[in-house]
Amino acid sequence: MANNGPVHPHRHWQYVWIPLIGAAVWFGMLWAMLIVWLAQGRPRYVSQEGSIAYISDIGASGLKPLFIVGCAITALSFFLSLVVERFFRHTGRLVGHLRRRETVFGILAMLGSFIGGLGLLLLSIFDTKRYKSEHRAFLLVFIIGVALSAIFTILEYRWLSRDFAEARKLRYAYVAKAVIALILICLAIAFGITLYHSNNAGAVLEWIIAFGFTFYLLTFFYDLRLSKGVADGELTREKLREHPSLAQGRV
């Protein structure tokens, strides 16, 4: 196999840190908020309705700066992970798109991540104590944005894996995303129902969904790591059309 340029086995580490940092910050922020609430004796916040505090209840208190910074970093890393992945498919460091539909799905996935990330940032700024209706609206934007991004990403990967039957790692990627996204979407629907009928159940579901989102972010570490040892232009659409076997062993 001929390369268009030198192979840099460790260059992928410049990019896999993006989803890793986002996942670590998100996970750490959640644990910090939960530990503080428990350490303080499970106080009942002004915005809190049940006995179990929502993440947003804690985030509307003295930990609001942590909540905003954590959400901002997570939102940015989520969006950038999809941007880098799309860029790598364009430059041939990841398996390129052979058809327009995969490109469309990739762009829609990026748009969904941007909308979801923006919703996450805004819901942290417009806290539930002072801006309850706005907070819930941005929470809905976050959930819908992430769900749409996940659906389009899964569809993109599904079509790519069909184009390259031997690309087992691509199938692993979309199956993992599909399983995690399906679980989180089902939990989000249940959360939406309990939000108005059972505050404690809703709070528990919110914590589970939030921690579960960490695993979805980590799937992008796997995706970007597939660029390890691949030179620019090696897996472009043109080369793959001429030599489909190039994908074998690379994905």
PyMOL commands that set and color helices and strands:
alter all, ss='L'
color gray80, all
select helices_A, chain A and resi 13-39+55-59+64-91+100-125+132-163+168-194+199-225+237-242+244-247
alter helices_A, ss='H'
color red, helices_A
deselect
rebuild
show_as cartoon
